[in-house]
Amino acid sequence: MAIHFEAVPTQIGQHLLVRLTEQASRALPSRVMVMAEGTMNGASFTAPLEPDGQGGHWLDINDTLARDGHAEIGQAVSITLTPTNDWPEPEMPRDIMDALEHENLMPQWHSLTTKARWAWLRWIRATANHATRNKRIAVAIDKLRRGDRRPCCFNAGMCTVPEVSKGGVLID
């Protein structure tokens, strides 16, 4: 089922983004991160819709989508999206990759579903504090070594991009 809405891109820090309308977020299958395929002003994308920490979602507009979809701050864009269960492989930050390789846990990492790998990365990256990130990497290594498949004690409905959120809520 396609979801169609119009929204106005805004910028928070270095991120150009669109907040989904309340109606569009309610039409999604979950209040947590949802993978979606769609178009913005006719330009195709596949991207995660990150929770905003208040029951809604937002779309991070990368440089390619901004260019191809003619997205500009303050200018409405037309978005059509469809949730998908086909999660692309997440980009692996070097520090996490190094830790997994050092501990010979790449086979365990690759045994996880792609969606589970996204969950681990969201949890690790959900802090701007370098010491906290390092601690989360160490905890993840320990949990993966013990056979855990997902991080625990993590509110997946909160915004996990520290550059655009405060206290797990997207900055207004």
Chimera marker file (.cmm) of the C-alpha trace (Angstrom):
<marker_set name="trace">
<marker id="1" x="0.000" y="0.000" z="0.000" r="1" g="1" b="0" radius="0.5"/>
<marker id="2" x="1.577" y="3.258" z="-1.135" r="1" g="1" b="0" radius="0.5"/>
<marker id="3" x="1.586" y="6.242" z="1.197" r="1" g="1" b="0" radius="0.5"/>
<marker id="4" x="1.530" y="9.662" z="-0.430" r="1" g="1" b="0" radius="0.5"/>
<marker id="5" x="2.119" y="13.021" z="1.252" r="1" g="1" b="0" radius="0.5"/>
<marker id="6" x="3.706" y="16.406" z="0.758" r="1" g="1" b="0" radius="0.5"/>
<marker id="7" x="6.180" y="17.880" z="3.200" r="1" g="1" b="0" radius="0.5"/>
<marker id="8" x="8.714" y="20.679" z="3.454" r="1" g="1" b="0" radius="0.5"/>
<marker id="9" x="12.392" y="19.718" z="3.906" r="1" g="1" b="0" radius="0.5"/>
<marker id="10" x="14.198" y="21.246" z="6.863" r="1" g="1" b="0" radius="0.5"/>
<marker id="11" x="17.799" y="21.134" z="7.984" r="1" g="1" b="0" radius="0.5"/>
<marker id="12" x="19.138" y="20.095" z="11.373" r="1" g="1" b="0" radius="0.5"/>
<marker id="13" x="22.903" y="20.376" z="11.549" r="1" g="1" b="0" radius="0.5"/>
<marker id="14" x="24.261" y="18.775" z="8.383" r="1" g="1" b="0" radius="0.5"/>
<marker id="15" x="21.105" y="16.703" z="7.766" r="1" g="1" b="0" radius="0.5"/>
<marker id="16" x="18.465" y="17.678" z="5.228" r="1" g="1" b="0" radius="0.5"/>
<marker id="17" x="15.306" y="15.828" z="6.235" r="1" g="1" b="0" radius="0.5"/>
<marker id="18" x="11.580" y="15.530" z="5.863" r="1" g="1" b="0" radius="0.5"/>
<marker id="19" x="9.254" y="14.785" z="8.738" r="1" g="1" b="0" radius="0.5"/>
<marker id="20" x="6.498" y="12.445" z="7.672" r="1" g="1" b="0" radius="0.5"/>
<marker id="21" x="3.010" y="13.787" z="8.228" r="1" g="1" b="0" radius="0.5"/>
<marker id="22" x="1.126" y="12.291" z="11.167" r="1" g="1" b="0" radius="0.5"/>
<marker id="23" x="-1.184" y="10.469" z="8.742" r="1" g="1" b="0" radius="0.5"/>
<marker id="24" x="1.764" y="9.028" z="6.780" r="1" g="1" b="0" radius="0.5"/>
<marker id="25" x="3.483" y="7.785" z="9.971" r="1" g="1" b="0" radius="0.5"/>
<marker id="26" x="0.243" y="6.218" z="11.223" r="1" g="1" b="0" radius="0.5"/>
<marker id="27" x="-0.019" y="4.284" z="7.933" r="1" g="1" b="0" radius="0.5"/>
<marker id="28" x="3.372" y="2.627" z="8.543" r="1" g="1" b="0" radius="0.5"/>
<marker id="29" x="3.419" y="-0.865" z="10.086" r="1" g="1" b="0" radius="0.5"/>
<marker id="30" x="5.479" y="0.171" z="13.115" r="1" g="1" b="0" radius="0.5"/>
<marker id="31" x="6.492" y="3.094" z="15.358" r="1" g="1" b="0" radius="0.5"/>
<marker id="32" x="10.129" y="1.916" z="15.124" r="1" g="1" b="0" radius="0.5"/>
<marker id="33" x="12.471" y="2.194" z="12.125" r="1" g="1" b="0" radius="0.5"/>
<marker id="34" x="10.787" y="1.126" z="8.884" r="1" g="1" b="0" radius="0.5"/>
<marker id="35" x="12.548" y="0.484" z="5.575" r="1" g="1" b="0" radius="0.5"/>
<marker id="36" x="10.767" y="2.076" z="2.631" r="1" g="1" b="0" radius="0.5"/>
<marker id="37" x="11.002" y="2.311" z="-1.124" r="1" g="1" b="0" radius="0.5"/>
<marker id="38" x="9.571" y="5.309" z="-2.839" r="1" g="1" b="0" radius="0.5"/>
<marker id="39" x="9.933" y="8.473" z="-4.831" r="1" g="1" b="0" radius="0.5"/>
<marker id="40" x="10.454" y="12.096" z="-3.954" r="1" g="1" b="0" radius="0.5"/>
<marker id="41" x="9.404" y="14.417" z="-6.761" r="1" g="1" b="0" radius="0.5"/>
<marker id="42" x="9.859" y="11.404" z="-9.058" r="1" g="1" b="0" radius="0.5"/>
<marker id="43" x="13.364" y="10.431" z="-7.845" r="1" g="1" b="0" radius="0.5"/>
<marker id="44" x="13.532" y="6.853" z="-6.538" r="1" g="1" b="0" radius="0.5"/>
<marker id="45" x="14.964" y="5.921" z="-3.145" r="1" g="1" b="0" radius="0.5"/>
<marker id="46" x="15.237" y="3.088" z="-0.673" r="1" g="1" b="0" radius="0.5"/>
<marker id="47" x="15.856" y="4.388" z="2.831" r="1" g="1" b="0" radius="0.5"/>
<marker id="48" x="15.080" y="3.840" z="6.488" r="1" g="1" b="0" radius="0.5"/>
<marker id="49" x="12.377" y="5.971" z="8.046" r="1" g="1" b="0" radius="0.5"/>
<marker id="50" x="13.808" y="6.791" z="11.450" r="1" g="1" b="0" radius="0.5"/>
<marker id="51" x="11.446" y="7.231" z="14.415" r="1" g="1" b="0" radius="0.5"/>
<marker id="52" x="11.258" y="10.775" z="15.751" r="1" g="1" b="0" radius="0.5"/>
<marker id="53" x="10.787" y="9.725" z="19.386" r="1" g="1" b="0" radius="0.5"/>
<marker id="54" x="7.219" y="11.069" z="19.440" r="1" g="1" b="0" radius="0.5"/>
<marker id="55" x="5.362" y="8.394" z="17.488" r="1" g="1" b="0" radius="0.5"/>
<marker id="56" x="6.257" y="9.753" z="14.039" r="1" g="1" b="0" radius="0.5"/>
<marker id="57" x="9.021" y="9.227" z="11.489" r="1" g="1" b="0" radius="0.5"/>
<marker id="58" x="11.450" y="11.213" z="9.371" r="1" g="1" b="0" radius="0.5"/>
<marker id="59" x="13.423" y="10.652" z="6.175" r="1" g="1" b="0" radius="0.5"/>
<marker id="60" x="17.081" y="11.674" z="5.925" r="1" g="1" b="0" radius="0.5"/>
<marker id="61" x="17.586" y="13.120" z="2.432" r="1" g="1" b="0" radius="0.5"/>
<marker id="62" x="21.072" y="12.253" z="1.173" r="1" g="1" b="0" radius="0.5"/>
<marker id="63" x="22.873" y="14.422" z="-1.388" r="1" g="1" b="0" radius="0.5"/>
<marker id="64" x="21.849" y="12.245" z="-4.359" r="1" g="1" b="0" radius="0.5"/>
<marker id="65" x="18.165" y="12.242" z="-3.409" r="1" g="1" b="0" radius="0.5"/>
<marker id="66" x="18.277" y="15.990" z="-2.700" r="1" g="1" b="0" radius="0.5"/>
<marker id="67" x="19.716" y="16.635" z="-6.169" r="1" g="1" b="0" radius="0.5"/>
<marker id="68" x="17.553" y="14.163" z="-8.101" r="1" g="1" b="0" radius="0.5"/>
<marker id="69" x="14.398" y="14.955" z="-6.106" r="1" g="1" b="0" radius="0.5"/>
<marker id="70" x="14.923" y="18.713" z="-6.240" r="1" g="1" b="0" radius="0.5"/>
<marker id="71" x="14.704" y="18.977" z="-2.448" r="1" g="1" b="0" radius="0.5"/>
<marker id="72" x="15.357" y="22.406" z="-1.020" r="1" g="1" b="0" radius="0.5"/>
<marker id="73" x="14.808" y="23.806" z="2.433" r="1" g="1" b="0" radius="0.5"/>
<marker id="74" x="11.391" y="25.439" z="2.613" r="1" g="1" b="0" radius="0.5"/>
<marker id="75" x="10.133" y="24.063" z="-0.748" r="1" g="1" b="0" radius="0.5"/>
<marker id="76" x="7.434" y="21.349" z="-0.555" r="1" g="1" b="0" radius="0.5"/>
<marker id="77" x="8.251" y="17.942" z="-2.008" r="1" g="1" b="0" radius="0.5"/>
<marker id="78" x="5.869" y="15.185" z="-3.063" r="1" g="1" b="0" radius="0.5"/>
<marker id="79" x="6.703" y="11.806" z="-1.554" r="1" g="1" b="0" radius="0.5"/>
<marker id="80" x="5.231" y="8.401" z="-2.267" r="1" g="1" b="0" radius="0.5"/>
<marker id="81" x="6.565" y="5.480" z="-0.269" r="1" g="1" b="0" radius="0.5"/>
<marker id="82" x="5.853" y="1.846" z="0.458" r="1" g="1" b="0" radius="0.5"/>
<marker id="83" x="7.234" y="-0.044" z="3.445" r="1" g="1" b="0" radius="0.5"/>
<marker id="84" x="9.403" y="-2.999" z="2.449" r="1" g="1" b="0" radius="0.5"/>
<marker id="85" x="10.764" y="-6.065" z="4.217" r="1" g="1" b="0" radius="0.5"/>
<marker id="86" x="13.785" y="-6.015" z="1.905" r="1" g="1" b="0" radius="0.5"/>
<marker id="87" x="16.405" y="-4.326" z="4.103" r="1" g="1" b="0" radius="0.5"/>
<marker id="88" x="19.626" y="-3.358" z="2.307" r="1" g="1" b="0" radius="0.5"/>
<marker id="89" x="22.896" y="-4.127" z="4.051" r="1" g="1" b="0" radius="0.5"/>
<marker id="90" x="23.786" y="-1.262" z="6.431" r="1" g="1" b="0" radius="0.5"/>
<marker id="91" x="27.064" y="0.597" z="6.080" r="1" g="1" b="0" radius="0.5"/>
<marker id="92" x="29.521" y="-0.682" z="8.665" r="1" g="1" b="0" radius="0.5"/>
<marker id="93" x="31.473" y="1.945" z="10.588" r="1" g="1" b="0" radius="0.5"/>
<marker id="94" x="35.187" y="1.099" z="10.696" r="1" g="1" b="0" radius="0.5"/>
<marker id="95" x="35.416" y="0.928" z="14.511" r="1" g="1" b="0" radius="0.5"/>
<marker id="96" x="32.638" y="-1.663" z="14.725" r="1" g="1" b="0" radius="0.5"/>
<marker id="97" x="34.049" y="-3.679" z="11.817" r="1" g="1" b="0" radius="0.5"/>
<marker id="98" x="37.513" y="-3.653" z="13.402" r="1" g="1" b="0" radius="0.5"/>
<marker id="99" x="36.143" y="-4.895" z="16.739" r="1" g="1" b="0" radius="0.5"/>
<marker id="100" x="34.191" y="-7.723" z="15.086" r="1" g="1" b="0" radius="0.5"/>
<marker id="101" x="37.210" y="-8.769" z="13.030" r="1" g="1" b="0" radius="0.5"/>
<marker id="102" x="39.585" y="-8.567" z="16.009" r="1" g="1" b="0" radius="0.5"/>
<marker id="103" x="37.308" y="-10.892" z="18.016" r="1" g="1" b="0" radius="0.5"/>
<marker id="104" x="36.716" y="-13.242" z="15.039" r="1" g="1" b="0" radius="0.5"/>
<marker id="105" x="32.972" y="-12.550" z="15.210" r="1" g="1" b="0" radius="0.5"/>
<marker id="106" x="32.310" y="-11.822" z="11.547" r="1" g="1" b="0" radius="0.5"/>
<marker id="107" x="30.664" y="-15.260" z="11.053" r="1" g="1" b="0" radius="0.5"/>
<marker id="108" x="28.337" y="-14.523" z="14.002" r="1" g="1" b="0" radius="0.5"/>
<marker id="109" x="27.613" y="-11.031" z="12.593" r="1" g="1" b="0" radius="0.5"/>
<marker id="110" x="26.784" y="-12.426" z="9.165" r="1" g="1" b="0" radius="0.5"/>
<marker id="111" x="24.521" y="-15.087" z="10.704" r="1" g="1" b="0" radius="0.5"/>
<marker id="112" x="22.199" y="-12.289" z="11.881" r="1" g="1" b="0" radius="0.5"/>
<marker id="113" x="19.370" y="-11.040" z="9.720" r="1" g="1" b="0" radius="0.5"/>
<marker id="114" x="20.040" y="-7.765" z="7.941" r="1" g="1" b="0" radius="0.5"/>
<marker id="115" x="17.332" y="-6.113" z="10.049" r="1" g="1" b="0" radius="0.5"/>
<marker id="116" x="19.072" y="-7.340" z="13.229" r="1" g="1" b="0" radius="0.5"/>
<marker id="117" x="22.368" y="-5.856" z="12.008" r="1" g="1" b="0" radius="0.5"/>
<marker id="118" x="20.545" y="-2.510" z="11.569" r="1" g="1" b="0" radius="0.5"/>
<marker id="119" x="19.249" y="-2.797" z="15.164" r="1" g="1" b="0" radius="0.5"/>
<marker id="120" x="22.749" y="-3.407" z="16.559" r="1" g="1" b="0" radius="0.5"/>
<marker id="121" x="24.169" y="-0.454" z="14.606" r="1" g="1" b="0" radius="0.5"/>
<marker id="122" x="21.335" y="1.866" z="15.660" r="1" g="1" b="0" radius="0.5"/>
<marker id="123" x="21.945" y="1.020" z="19.311" r="1" g="1" b="0" radius="0.5"/>
<marker id="124" x="25.717" y="1.510" z="19.084" r="1" g="1" b="0" radius="0.5"/>
<marker id="125" x="25.441" y="4.776" z="17.129" r="1" g="1" b="0" radius="0.5"/>
<marker id="126" x="22.708" y="6.290" z="19.332" r="1" g="1" b="0" radius="0.5"/>
<marker id="127" x="25.178" y="8.355" z="21.329" r="1" g="1" b="0" radius="0.5"/>
<marker id="128" x="27.372" y="11.360" z="20.633" r="1" g="1" b="0" radius="0.5"/>
<marker id="129" x="29.660" y="10.390" z="23.521" r="1" g="1" b="0" radius="0.5"/>
<marker id="130" x="32.775" y="8.562" z="22.264" r="1" g="1" b="0" radius="0.5"/>
<marker id="131" x="33.277" y="6.668" z="25.555" r="1" g="1" b="0" radius="0.5"/>
<marker id="132" x="29.662" y="5.473" z="25.542" r="1" g="1" b="0" radius="0.5"/>
<marker id="133" x="29.990" y="4.337" z="21.928" r="1" g="1" b="0" radius="0.5"/>
<marker id="134" x="33.145" y="2.361" z="22.783" r="1" g="1" b="0" radius="0.5"/>
<marker id="135" x="31.382" y="0.776" z="25.752" r="1" g="1" b="0" radius="0.5"/>
<marker id="136" x="28.443" y="-0.214" z="23.531" r="1" g="1" b="0" radius="0.5"/>
<marker id="137" x="30.829" y="-1.793" z="21.023" r="1" g="1" b="0" radius="0.5"/>
<marker id="138" x="32.405" y="-3.806" z="23.854" r="1" g="1" b="0" radius="0.5"/>
<marker id="139" x="28.978" y="-4.863" z="25.150" r="1" g="1" b="0" radius="0.5"/>
<marker id="140" x="27.900" y="-5.824" z="21.616" r="1" g="1" b="0" radius="0.5"/>
<marker id="141" x="31.034" y="-7.935" z="21.195" r="1" g="1" b="0" radius="0.5"/>
<marker id="142" x="30.329" y="-9.698" z="24.499" r="1" g="1" b="0" radius="0.5"/>
<marker id="143" x="26.674" y="-10.293" z="23.637" r="1" g="1" b="0" radius="0.5"/>
<marker id="144" x="27.462" y="-11.568" z="20.148" r="1" g="1" b="0" radius="0.5"/>
<marker id="145" x="30.111" y="-13.881" z="21.579" r="1" g="1" b="0" radius="0.5"/>
<marker id="146" x="27.402" y="-15.304" z="23.913" r="1" g="1" b="0" radius="0.5"/>
<marker id="147" x="25.047" y="-15.805" z="20.954" r="1" g="1" b="0" radius="0.5"/>
<marker id="148" x="22.671" y="-12.881" z="21.463" r="1" g="1" b="0" radius="0.5"/>
<marker id="149" x="20.929" y="-11.976" z="18.231" r="1" g="1" b="0" radius="0.5"/>
<marker id="150" x="19.693" y="-8.449" z="19.104" r="1" g="1" b="0" radius="0.5"/>
<marker id="151" x="20.606" y="-5.662" z="21.521" r="1" g="1" b="0" radius="0.5"/>
<marker id="152" x="18.416" y="-5.490" z="24.596" r="1" g="1" b="0" radius="0.5"/>
<marker id="153" x="17.063" y="-2.703" z="26.755" r="1" g="1" b="0" radius="0.5"/>
<marker id="154" x="16.877" y="-0.288" z="23.848" r="1" g="1" b="0" radius="0.5"/>
<marker id="155" x="13.848" y="1.867" z="23.024" r="1" g="1" b="0" radius="0.5"/>
<marker id="156" x="13.660" y="1.351" z="19.260" r="1" g="1" b="0" radius="0.5"/>
<marker id="157" x="10.959" y="4.038" z="18.996" r="1" g="1" b="0" radius="0.5"/>
<marker id="158" x="13.419" y="6.799" z="19.856" r="1" g="1" b="0" radius="0.5"/>
<marker id="159" x="15.482" y="8.775" z="17.365" r="1" g="1" b="0" radius="0.5"/>
<marker id="160" x="18.991" y="7.292" z="17.337" r="1" g="1" b="0" radius="0.5"/>
<marker id="161" x="20.809" y="9.899" z="15.270" r="1" g="1" b="0" radius="0.5"/>
<marker id="162" x="22.532" y="12.096" z="17.866" r="1" g="1" b="0" radius="0.5"/>
<marker id="163" x="23.279" y="14.879" z="15.351" r="1" g="1" b="0" radius="0.5"/>
<marker id="164" x="19.538" y="15.577" z="14.944" r="1" g="1" b="0" radius="0.5"/>
<marker id="165" x="18.075" y="14.539" z="18.283" r="1" g="1" b="0" radius="0.5"/>
<marker id="166" x="18.170" y="15.331" z="21.964" r="1" g="1" b="0" radius="0.5"/>
<marker id="167" x="17.106" y="12.721" z="24.501" r="1" g="1" b="0" radius="0.5"/>
<marker id="168" x="15.962" y="10.429" z="21.690" r="1" g="1" b="0" radius="0.5"/>
<marker id="169" x="13.585" y="13.032" z="20.229" r="1" g="1" b="0" radius="0.5"/>
<marker id="170" x="14.067" y="14.729" z="16.857" r="1" g="1" b="0" radius="0.5"/>
<marker id="171" x="14.978" y="18.390" z="17.405" r="1" g="1" b="0" radius="0.5"/>
<marker id="172" x="12.273" y="20.870" z="16.405" r="1" g="1" b="0" radius="0.5"/>
<link id1="1" id2="2" r="1" g="1" b="0" radius="0.2"/>
<link id1="2" id2="3" r="1" g="1" b="0" radius="0.2"/>
<link id1="3" id2="4" r="1" g="1" b="0" radius="0.2"/>
<link id1="4" id2="5" r="1" g="1" b="0" radius="0.2"/>
<link id1="5" id2="6" r="1" g="1" b="0" radius="0.2"/>
<link id1="6" id2="7" r="1" g="1" b="0" radius="0.2"/>
<link id1="7" id2="8" r="1" g="1" b="0" radius="0.2"/>
<link id1="8" id2="9" r="1" g="1" b="0" radius="0.2"/>
<link id1="9" id2="10" r="1" g="1" b="0" radius="0.2"/>
<link id1="10" id2="11" r="1" g="1" b="0" radius="0.2"/>
<link id1="11" id2="12" r="1" g="1" b="0" radius="0.2"/>
<link id1="12" id2="13" r="1" g="1" b="0" radius="0.2"/>
<link id1="13" id2="14" r="1" g="1" b="0" radius="0.2"/>
<link id1="14" id2="15" r="1" g="1" b="0" radius="0.2"/>
<link id1="15" id2="16" r="1" g="1" b="0" radius="0.2"/>
<link id1="16" id2="17" r="1" g="1" b="0" radius="0.2"/>
<link id1="17" id2="18" r="1" g="1" b="0" radius="0.2"/>
<link id1="18" id2="19" r="1" g="1" b="0" radius="0.2"/>
<link id1="19" id2="20" r="1" g="1" b="0" radius="0.2"/>
<link id1="20" id2="21" r="1" g="1" b="0" radius="0.2"/>
<link id1="21" id2="22" r="1" g="1" b="0" radius="0.2"/>
<link id1="22" id2="23" r="1" g="1" b="0" radius="0.2"/>
<link id1="23" id2="24" r="1" g="1" b="0" radius="0.2"/>
<link id1="24" id2="25" r="1" g="1" b="0" radius="0.2"/>
<link id1="25" id2="26" r="1" g="1" b="0" radius="0.2"/>
<link id1="26" id2="27" r="1" g="1" b="0" radius="0.2"/>
<link id1="27" id2="28" r="1" g="1" b="0" radius="0.2"/>
<link id1="28" id2="29" r="1" g="1" b="0" radius="0.2"/>
<link id1="29" id2="30" r="1" g="1" b="0" radius="0.2"/>
<link id1="30" id2="31" r="1" g="1" b="0" radius="0.2"/>
<link id1="31" id2="32" r="1" g="1" b="0" radius="0.2"/>
<link id1="32" id2="33" r="1" g="1" b="0" radius="0.2"/>
<link id1="33" id2="34" r="1" g="1" b="0" radius="0.2"/>
<link id1="34" id2="35" r="1" g="1" b="0" radius="0.2"/>
<link id1="35" id2="36" r="1" g="1" b="0" radius="0.2"/>
<link id1="36" id2="37" r="1" g="1" b="0" radius="0.2"/>
<link id1="37" id2="38" r="1" g="1" b="0" radius="0.2"/>
<link id1="38" id2="39" r="1" g="1" b="0" radius="0.2"/>
<link id1="39" id2="40" r="1" g="1" b="0" radius="0.2"/>
<link id1="40" id2="41" r="1" g="1" b="0" radius="0.2"/>
<link id1="41" id2="42" r="1" g="1" b="0" radius="0.2"/>
<link id1="42" id2="43" r="1" g="1" b="0" radius="0.2"/>
<link id1="43" id2="44" r="1" g="1" b="0" radius="0.2"/>
<link id1="44" id2="45" r="1" g="1" b="0" radius="0.2"/>
<link id1="45" id2="46" r="1" g="1" b="0" radius="0.2"/>
<link id1="46" id2="47" r="1" g="1" b="0" radius="0.2"/>
<link id1="47" id2="48" r="1" g="1" b="0" radius="0.2"/>
<link id1="48" id2="49" r="1" g="1" b="0" radius="0.2"/>
<link id1="49" id2="50" r="1" g="1" b="0" radius="0.2"/>
<link id1="50" id2="51" r="1" g="1" b="0" radius="0.2"/>
<link id1="51" id2="52" r="1" g="1" b="0" radius="0.2"/>
<link id1="52" id2="53" r="1" g="1" b="0" radius="0.2"/>
<link id1="53" id2="54" r="1" g="1" b="0" radius="0.2"/>
<link id1="54" id2="55" r="1" g="1" b="0" radius="0.2"/>
<link id1="55" id2="56" r="1" g="1" b="0" radius="0.2"/>
<link id1="56" id2="57" r="1" g="1" b="0" radius="0.2"/>
<link id1="57" id2="58" r="1" g="1" b="0" radius="0.2"/>
<link id1="58" id2="59" r="1" g="1" b="0" radius="0.2"/>
<link id1="59" id2="60" r="1" g="1" b="0" radius="0.2"/>
<link id1="60" id2="61" r="1" g="1" b="0" radius="0.2"/>
<link id1="61" id2="62" r="1" g="1" b="0" radius="0.2"/>
<link id1="62" id2="63" r="1" g="1" b="0" radius="0.2"/>
<link id1="63" id2="64" r="1" g="1" b="0" radius="0.2"/>
<link id1="64" id2="65" r="1" g="1" b="0" radius="0.2"/>
<link id1="65" id2="66" r="1" g="1" b="0" radius="0.2"/>
<link id1="66" id2="67" r="1" g="1" b="0" radius="0.2"/>
<link id1="67" id2="68" r="1" g="1" b="0" radius="0.2"/>
<link id1="68" id2="69" r="1" g="1" b="0" radius="0.2"/>
<link id1="69" id2="70" r="1" g="1" b="0" radius="0.2"/>
<link id1="70" id2="71" r="1" g="1" b="0" radius="0.2"/>
<link id1="71" id2="72" r="1" g="1" b="0" radius="0.2"/>
<link id1="72" id2="73" r="1" g="1" b="0" radius="0.2"/>
<link id1="73" id2="74" r="1" g="1" b="0" radius="0.2"/>
<link id1="74" id2="75" r="1" g="1" b="0" radius="0.2"/>
<link id1="75" id2="76" r="1" g="1" b="0" radius="0.2"/>
<link id1="76" id2="77" r="1" g="1" b="0" radius="0.2"/>
<link id1="77" id2="78" r="1" g="1" b="0" radius="0.2"/>
<link id1="78" id2="79" r="1" g="1" b="0" radius="0.2"/>
<link id1="79" id2="80" r="1" g="1" b="0" radius="0.2"/>
<link id1="80" id2="81" r="1" g="1" b="0" radius="0.2"/>
<link id1="81" id2="82" r="1" g="1" b="0" radius="0.2"/>
<link id1="82" id2="83" r="1" g="1" b="0" radius="0.2"/>
<link id1="83" id2="84" r="1" g="1" b="0" radius="0.2"/>
<link id1="84" id2="85" r="1" g="1" b="0" radius="0.2"/>
<link id1="85" id2="86" r="1" g="1" b="0" radius="0.2"/>
<link id1="86" id2="87" r="1" g="1" b="0" radius="0.2"/>
<link id1="87" id2="88" r="1" g="1" b="0" radius="0.2"/>
<link id1="88" id2="89" r="1" g="1" b="0" radius="0.2"/>
<link id1="89" id2="90" r="1" g="1" b="0" radius="0.2"/>
<link id1="90" id2="91" r="1" g="1" b="0" radius="0.2"/>
<link id1="91" id2="92" r="1" g="1" b="0" radius="0.2"/>
<link id1="92" id2="93" r="1" g="1" b="0" radius="0.2"/>
<link id1="93" id2="94" r="1" g="1" b="0" radius="0.2"/>
<link id1="94" id2="95" r="1" g="1" b="0" radius="0.2"/>
<link id1="95" id2="96" r="1" g="1" b="0" radius="0.2"/>
<link id1="96" id2="97" r="1" g="1" b="0" radius="0.2"/>
<link id1="97" id2="98" r="1" g="1" b="0" radius="0.2"/>
<link id1="98" id2="99" r="1" g="1" b="0" radius="0.2"/>
<link id1="99" id2="100" r="1" g="1" b="0" radius="0.2"/>
<link id1="100" id2="101" r="1" g="1" b="0" radius="0.2"/>
<link id1="101" id2="102" r="1" g="1" b="0" radius="0.2"/>
<link id1="102" id2="103" r="1" g="1" b="0" radius="0.2"/>
<link id1="103" id2="104" r="1" g="1" b="0" radius="0.2"/>
<link id1="104" id2="105" r="1" g="1" b="0" radius="0.2"/>
<link id1="105" id2="106" r="1" g="1" b="0" radius="0.2"/>
<link id1="106" id2="107" r="1" g="1" b="0" radius="0.2"/>
<link id1="107" id2="108" r="1" g="1" b="0" radius="0.2"/>
<link id1="108" id2="109" r="1" g="1" b="0" radius="0.2"/>
<link id1="109" id2="110" r="1" g="1" b="0" radius="0.2"/>
<link id1="110" id2="111" r="1" g="1" b="0" radius="0.2"/>
<link id1="111" id2="112" r="1" g="1" b="0" radius="0.2"/>
<link id1="112" id2="113" r="1" g="1" b="0" radius="0.2"/>
<link id1="113" id2="114" r="1" g="1" b="0" radius="0.2"/>
<link id1="114" id2="115" r="1" g="1" b="0" radius="0.2"/>
<link id1="115" id2="116" r="1" g="1" b="0" radius="0.2"/>
<link id1="116" id2="117" r="1" g="1" b="0" radius="0.2"/>
<link id1="117" id2="118" r="1" g="1" b="0" radius="0.2"/>
<link id1="118" id2="119" r="1" g="1" b="0" radius="0.2"/>
<link id1="119" id2="120" r="1" g="1" b="0" radius="0.2"/>
<link id1="120" id2="121" r="1" g="1" b="0" radius="0.2"/>
<link id1="121" id2="122" r="1" g="1" b="0" radius="0.2"/>
<link id1="122" id2="123" r="1" g="1" b="0" radius="0.2"/>
<link id1="123" id2="124" r="1" g="1" b="0" radius="0.2"/>
<link id1="124" id2="125" r="1" g="1" b="0" radius="0.2"/>
<link id1="125" id2="126" r="1" g="1" b="0" radius="0.2"/>
<link id1="126" id2="127" r="1" g="1" b="0" radius="0.2"/>
<link id1="127" id2="128" r="1" g="1" b="0" radius="0.2"/>
<link id1="128" id2="129" r="1" g="1" b="0" radius="0.2"/>
<link id1="129" id2="130" r="1" g="1" b="0" radius="0.2"/>
<link id1="130" id2="131" r="1" g="1" b="0" radius="0.2"/>
<link id1="131" id2="132" r="1" g="1" b="0" radius="0.2"/>
<link id1="132" id2="133" r="1" g="1" b="0" radius="0.2"/>
<link id1="133" id2="134" r="1" g="1" b="0" radius="0.2"/>
<link id1="134" id2="135" r="1" g="1" b="0" radius="0.2"/>
<link id1="135" id2="136" r="1" g="1" b="0" radius="0.2"/>
<link id1="136" id2="137" r="1" g="1" b="0" radius="0.2"/>
<link id1="137" id2="138" r="1" g="1" b="0" radius="0.2"/>
<link id1="138" id2="139" r="1" g="1" b="0" radius="0.2"/>
<link id1="139" id2="140" r="1" g="1" b="0" radius="0.2"/>
<link id1="140" id2="141" r="1" g="1" b="0" radius="0.2"/>
<link id1="141" id2="142" r="1" g="1" b="0" radius="0.2"/>
<link id1="142" id2="143" r="1" g="1" b="0" radius="0.2"/>
<link id1="143" id2="144" r="1" g="1" b="0" radius="0.2"/>
<link id1="144" id2="145" r="1" g="1" b="0" radius="0.2"/>
<link id1="145" id2="146" r="1" g="1" b="0" radius="0.2"/>
<link id1="146" id2="147" r="1" g="1" b="0" radius="0.2"/>
<link id1="147" id2="148" r="1" g="1" b="0" radius="0.2"/>
<link id1="148" id2="149" r="1" g="1" b="0" radius="0.2"/>
<link id1="149" id2="150" r="1" g="1" b="0" radius="0.2"/>
<link id1="150" id2="151" r="1" g="1" b="0" radius="0.2"/>
<link id1="151" id2="152" r="1" g="1" b="0" radius="0.2"/>
<link id1="152" id2="153" r="1" g="1" b="0" radius="0.2"/>
<link id1="153" id2="154" r="1" g="1" b="0" radius="0.2"/>
<link id1="154" id2="155" r="1" g="1" b="0" radius="0.2"/>
<link id1="155" id2="156" r="1" g="1" b="0" radius="0.2"/>
<link id1="156" id2="157" r="1" g="1" b="0" radius="0.2"/>
<link id1="157" id2="158" r="1" g="1" b="0" radius="0.2"/>
<link id1="158" id2="159" r="1" g="1" b="0" radius="0.2"/>
<link id1="159" id2="160" r="1" g="1" b="0" radius="0.2"/>
<link id1="160" id2="161" r="1" g="1" b="0" radius="0.2"/>
<link id1="161" id2="162" r="1" g="1" b="0" radius="0.2"/>
<link id1="162" id2="163" r="1" g="1" b="0" radius="0.2"/>
<link id1="163" id2="164" r="1" g="1" b="0" radius="0.2"/>
<link id1="164" id2="165" r="1" g="1" b="0" radius="0.2"/>
<link id1="165" id2="166" r="1" g="1" b="0" radius="0.2"/>
<link id1="166" id2="167" r="1" g="1" b="0" radius="0.2"/>
<link id1="167" id2="168" r="1" g="1" b="0" radius="0.2"/>
<link id1="168" id2="169" r="1" g="1" b="0" radius="0.2"/>
<link id1="169" id2="170" r="1" g="1" b="0" radius="0.2"/>
<link id1="170" id2="171" r="1" g="1" b="0" radius="0.2"/>
<link id1="171" id2="172" r="1" g="1" b="0" radius="0.2"/>
</marker_set>
